[in-house]
């Protein structure tokens, strides 16, 4: 059982939890790599992506309510 963060209610036993990502940020992944030509280590970018900043635990009913909300109401959950 878990508490739906949108509706504020407890879930039924056995109900699946949905994770709703509401805020992300870009992320660059850097790594030390040995450059054999220059014979020294360099700090280079090895990847780029996004990481989750905030997510909500919601029920199926909470997820349905989220899809019905206006952007102003959704902004309340981002704070």
Number of C-alpha atoms within 10 A of each C-alpha: 11 17 15 20 15 17 14 12 13 13 17 11 8 8 11 13 16 15 12 15 12 14 13 12 10 9 12 11 10 13 12 12 13 13 11 8 6 8 8 10 12 13 11 12 12 11 10 11 9 10 12 12 10 14 16 19 16 26 26 14 12 20 18 11 13 17 9 11 11 9 9 8 11 15 11 8 14 11 6
